Amino acid sequence: MSSWSNIGDQIRGFLHYDIDGPITGARSGGVERLQGLNETAGLPMRKVLAEPMFRISDLSLSCNRLRLTALCIFIFSLSGCAAMKSVPETAESFPSHREKEIERNKFPVARGEDVIGRLAVIRLEKGDTLPDIARHFSLGINAISAANPGVDVWVPEAGERILLPLSFILPDTPRKGIVVNLATMRLFQYKEDGASLLVTTYPIGVGTNERPTPTGRMHVARKAARPTWHVPASIAKDHRKKGDILPKAVPPGPENPLGEYALYLSKSGYLIHGTNKPASIGLTATNGCLRLYPENVKTLFDDTPVKTPVLIVNQPYLIGQRDGVLYLEAHTPMEGSGAHESENLYRKLRTIEKEARRTLDWKKVKEAQAEARGIPVPIFELIQGSEKEVAKPVEVEHPETLYGKPEIPALKLEAWYVLAGDVHDKIEAQRIAAIINHQGPPIPARVVSKSDSYLVVAGPFNDGSEAKKAAKRLKIDLEIDGIVIELLK
Amino acid sequence: MKKSLLLIAVMLVLPTLMISCATTGDLEKVQAQQKMSDAKAEQALKDAQAAKTAADAAKVNADAAKVNADAAKVKADETSVRAENAIKAAEERERIADEKAKKADEAFQKSMKK
């Protein structure tokens, strides 16, 4: 027993020694080492020397133990190395430093370069939705969804890291006036600033497949602040079918879908305007017009003189270079244009390959095309060794409040409400509430938990007519049969 | 004649005596053998009975084990069926949830039109 406890003490002593001082080698250091070990273990040296046989057997046993310990340390160090290997990768995807702000609209364009901006990541907080994040960072709902596949748009998990696709390849067009790329749902406004070129870019909402936005050259014919919306016959007919009778003209105000500013294009009937439905930016939801966030249309309105040329293109596959690296930004093509656009892309890439006299990584190209995440992906080194220059995404701090996030007033007694849903699944209830919140004009809604289900409650409304109007909108727009309720003290 | 008679008598008596003597010994022997065989038979019977009892008990045990095994198999089958059902139900729930999410998203996109 004593020898075993002694050996145990020696191992403990060895480990202690190992941690505190350098290892001098398992074979060297004979007596001194033993002395050290025994002293560490609290044994007098004399006792060790008086028992030579014990010491030898002790030493051989302890040698085995020491070897075992050394082996364990070696194995742990190996796994430690393996763990270390993964660190740079993690760091590459998610940078450790955070920035307070990131440029989202205005970028200088360097001569001969086609890529602007930089990618960023943000950590979501409780109650965030992707449309809220998108609006704050001047992105469309299409862009943020494509960049973050698999993330729930309405009920993402708190703490989840979201990629902000704030890097763009400029469309293959002359860099002049306003250029709109329908496939990426972004507008670019070029401005000369002395010798340099500046581009301001905004996300947009575009026409549906049934009523698409026309492509081609046109110009800004006139501008109007607080425009009146003259309801087109086709839209009036669509609304009538749903039981919604629209007036012939909608005056400026929260009910006006043109928002506060409009730029009328030379192609009759088509406008660049604001919206009363900000969550529609990044969707194919218009009748051919181009919609911008209210805050963006104001800037564009102020910066754009009448007669500014407007070029509308449809380029789902963009290639461009920055710092000697060729990038591909692939978006899901609009219906019917995929094959043609893909052919165009391959033709361009084959020309680049021929000029560079090097083979392109076609697998990478096809992967980027198939993923269609809408972010510039490096696919080729135009100057060898330049891929090191590829910028890493920057982490952005979550702002205290997200710009434009719908506000939900507190519940109060003596008010009217609309019961919009009673469901068993919490996430379903949260999704319904979020969708109602993002209507335009907004309808406040929240989830109230019951013992066995979750209620989606819209309100509070000041009077019965307001509540009934909200219930009607829920029915027409979202096909929700709401129940109007009045709470009394 | 007397002599002959005597001889005949002696010849009759002697074997009879001899036979009778042999019969007694034999009888004892036989009796002993009988006893032994009785004992053996009894033992064999007992053994047979014990064996039968053991066999019966083994059969009962085997039957019980079979019943247990059957019950265990039924239970395992039930558990497996229940697990499969649970997986199916979970998949169904997920499918329904996905469908609901898709429907909600479609309704949202429709609601964003003018």
HADDOCK unambig.tbl for C-alpha pairs under 7 A between the chains (distance, minus, plus):
assign (segid A and resid 257 and name CA) (segid B and resid 114 and name CA) 6.37 0.50 0.50
assign (segid A and resid 277 and name CA) (segid B and resid 112 and name CA) 6.43 0.50 0.50
assign (segid A and resid 280 and name CA) (segid B and resid 112 and name CA) 5.47 0.50 0.50
assign (segid A and resid 285 and name CA) (segid B and resid 112 and name CA) 6.08 0.50 0.50
assign (segid A and resid 285 and name CA) (segid B and resid 113 and name CA) 4.81 0.50 0.50
assign (segid A and resid 286 and name CA) (segid B and resid 113 and name CA) 5.82 0.50 0.50
assign (segid A and resid 286 and name CA) (segid B and resid 114 and name CA) 6.62 0.50 0.50
assign (segid A and resid 435 and name CA) (segid B and resid 108 and name CA) 6.44 0.50 0.50
assign (segid A and resid 477 and name CA) (segid B and resid 111 and name CA) 4.66 0.50 0.50
assign (segid A and resid 478 and name CA) (segid B and resid 107 and name CA) 5.36 0.50 0.50
assign (segid A and resid 478 and name CA) (segid B and resid 108 and name CA) 6.60 0.50 0.50
assign (segid A and resid 478 and name CA) (segid B and resid 111 and name CA) 6.17 0.50 0.50
